[in-house]
Amino acid sequence: MSGAANRQAVRGRVQASALLVLVGSMLAGCATSPPRNPNNLCDIFQEKRGWYHTAMRQEAKWHIPASVPMAIMNQESSFRANARTRRTYILWIIPWGHISTAYGYAQAKNEIWHDYQRQTGAGGSRTDYADALNFMNWYITNTRKVDGIPVTDATRQYLAYHEGWTGYRRRTYASKGWLVTVARKVGHRAQQYQQQYDACKDRLKGGWWENFLDWLF
């Protein structure tokens, strides 16, 4: 093999290795383990690059700041893919299902998840981050249409997310002081997330290769 051919072969192996590293880092960002620092949106998106690219695509699609569904997701599941409600027991010993059918990142119940699938034609899984985030953005969009809550008002959006659209209109949350407190917490976190993101959004954009791979996959 000539020197030029050898150099070309070496260059090809280096490029292939670099591609594998980039793909591996993006796939690692899609892993189901919760982010190490869930209180900082910059850290979340820096650690989980797949989440970042997914959130940006959906932000452009739904015109909802990623800080809002991310704050609700933090509250609902602590970013755990297989999160469920507490188990119920017969005679305090025999496991017998869960308190509700809420499941996954978004803690979507069976009925509303199936409504979402019928209306959007989407398949997916509640344990998939992209699918769960898309569901949440769909729900937030409908909350604005049905209950008139701005998509940026994370506090009231959370009340409607928890109580349902009809429950919100009936003000079922008014007798649940603990829920109102939690909703304010979600609203505050969404504001923090947005401030954090505004300060790091340029740094999060990534390089040409990463964005190419995101487009490719």
C-alpha positions in Angstrom: 0.0 0.0 0.0 1.4 3.4 -0.9 2.0 6.2 1.6 -0.9 8.2 0.3 -3.3 5.3 0.3 -2.2 4.4 3.9 -2.8 8.0 5.1 -6.3 7.9 3.4 -7.1 4.6 5.2 -6.0 6.0 8.5 -8.0 9.2 7.9 -11.1 7.1 7.1 -10.7 5.1 10.3 -10.3 8.3 12.4 -13.5 9.8 10.8 -15.4 6.6 11.4 -14.3 6.5 15.0 -15.3 10.2 15.5 -18.7 9.4 14.0 -19.2 6.5 16.4 -18.2 8.7 19.4 -20.7 11.4 18.4 -23.5 8.9 17.8 -22.7 7.2 21.1 -22.8 10.5 23.0 -26.2 11.3 21.5 -27.6 7.9 22.3 -26.3 8.2 25.8 -28.3 11.4 26.1 -31.4 9.4 25.3 -30.8 6.9 28.0 -33.7 6.3 30.4 -31.8 7.2 33.6 -32.9 10.6 35.1 -30.6 13.6 34.6 -28.0 14.1 37.4 -29.1 17.7 38.1 -32.8 17.9 37.4 -33.0 21.5 38.8 -31.0 23.0 36.0 -32.2 22.9 32.4 -28.8 23.7 31.0 -27.3 20.7 32.8 -30.1 18.5 31.7 -29.7 19.4 28.1 -26.0 19.3 28.2 -26.0 15.8 29.7 -28.8 14.4 27.5 -28.1 15.8 24.1 -30.9 13.7 22.5 -33.4 15.4 24.9 -32.1 18.8 23.9 -32.6 18.2 20.2 -36.0 16.7 20.7 -37.1 19.6 22.9 -35.9 22.2 20.4 -37.8 20.4 17.5 -41.0 20.3 19.6 -40.6 23.9 20.7 -40.6 24.9 17.1 -43.5 22.6 16.3 -45.8 23.5 19.1 -44.6 27.1 19.9 -44.4 26.2 23.6 -41.2 27.0 25.6 -39.5 23.8 26.5 -39.3 25.1 30.1 -43.0 24.6 30.6 -43.4 20.9 29.8 -40.0 20.1 31.3 -41.1 21.7 34.6 -44.3 19.7 34.6 -42.4 16.5 33.7 -40.0 17.1 36.6 -42.9 17.3 39.0 -44.8 14.4 37.6 -42.1 11.7 37.2 -38.8 13.2 38.3 -37.8 12.3 34.7 -38.2 8.6 35.3 -39.3 6.7 32.2 -41.2 4.0 34.1 -42.7 6.1 36.9 -46.0 4.8 38.3 -48.3 5.8 41.1 -48.2 4.0 44.4 -49.3 0.4 44.5 -52.5 -0.7 46.2 -52.7 -3.9 48.4 -55.3 -6.3 49.5 -55.1 -6.9 53.3 -52.0 -4.7 53.3 -50.0 -7.6 51.8 -51.1 -8.7 48.3 -50.1 -6.3 45.5 -53.2 -5.2 43.6 -52.5 -2.7 40.8 -51.7 1.0 41.3 -53.7 4.0 42.5 -54.2 5.1 38.9 -53.1 4.3 35.4 -50.7 7.3 35.2 -47.5 6.1 33.7 -44.2 7.2 32.2 -42.4 10.5 31.9 -45.6 12.5 31.6 -47.7 10.4 34.0 -50.4 10.2 31.4 -53.4 8.1 32.3 -54.6 5.4 29.9 -57.8 7.2 28.8 -56.2 10.6 27.9 -53.2 8.8 26.3 -55.5 6.9 24.0 -57.4 10.2 23.3 -54.1 11.7 22.3 -53.3 8.8 20.0 -56.7 8.9 18.3 -56.7 12.6 17.7 -53.1 12.9 16.5 -52.6 9.5 14.9 -49.5 9.2 17.0 -48.2 5.8 18.3 -45.4 5.8 20.6 -44.8 4.9 24.3 -45.2 6.8 27.5 -41.7 5.5 28.5 -40.1 7.3 25.5 -39.0 10.9 26.2 -39.9 12.3 22.7 -43.4 10.6 22.7 -44.1 11.8 26.3 -43.0 15.4 25.5 -45.1 15.4 22.4 -48.1 14.3 24.5 -47.5 17.1 27.0 -47.2 19.7 24.4 -50.4 18.5 22.8 -52.2 18.6 26.2 -50.8 22.1 27.0 -52.0 23.3 23.5 -55.5 22.0 24.2 -55.6 23.5 27.6 -55.0 26.9 26.0 -57.9 26.2 23.6 -60.3 24.7 26.1 -59.6 26.6 29.3 -57.9 29.8 27.8 -54.7 29.3 29.8 -51.6 30.8 28.1 -49.0 28.1 27.3 -46.4 30.1 29.2 -48.5 30.0 32.5 -47.0 26.9 34.0 -48.8 27.3 37.3 -52.3 27.2 35.8 -51.3 24.8 33.1 -50.2 22.3 35.8 -53.5 22.7 37.6 -55.4 21.8 34.4 -52.9 19.0 33.7 -53.5 17.5 37.1 -57.3 18.1 37.4 -58.2 17.7 33.7 -59.9 20.4 31.6 -63.3 20.0 33.1 -61.9 19.8 36.6 -60.0 23.0 36.1 -63.2 24.9 34.9 -65.0 23.5 37.9 -62.2 24.7 40.1 -61.8 21.3 41.8 -58.3 22.4 42.8 -59.7 25.2 45.0 -60.2 22.7 47.9 -56.8 21.2 47.5 -54.3 23.5 49.1 -51.5 21.1 48.7 -52.1 21.1 44.9 -52.1 24.8 44.6 -48.8 24.9 46.4 -47.3 22.3 44.1 -48.6 24.2 41.0 -46.9 27.3 42.2 -43.7 25.3 42.6 -44.0 24.1 39.0 -44.6 27.7 37.9 -41.5 28.8 39.7 -39.4 26.0 38.3 -40.5 26.8 34.8 -39.4 30.4 35.3 -36.1 29.2 36.6 -35.7 26.8 33.7 -36.4 29.5 31.2 -33.9 31.9 32.8 -31.3 29.1 32.8 -31.9 28.3 29.2 -31.8 31.9 28.1 -28.3 32.1 29.6 -27.0 28.9 28.0 -28.9 28.5 24.7 -26.0 29.5 22.5 -23.7 27.1 24.2 -26.2 24.3 23.9 -26.5 24.5 20.1 -23.6 22.1 19.6 -21.3 21.8 16.6 -21.9 21.0 13.0 -21.4 17.3 13.3 -23.8 17.0 16.2 -26.5 18.9 14.4 -25.9 16.9 11.3 -26.3 13.6 13.2 -29.4 14.9 14.9 -30.9 15.7 11.4 -29.7 12.3 10.1 -31.2 10.2 12.9 
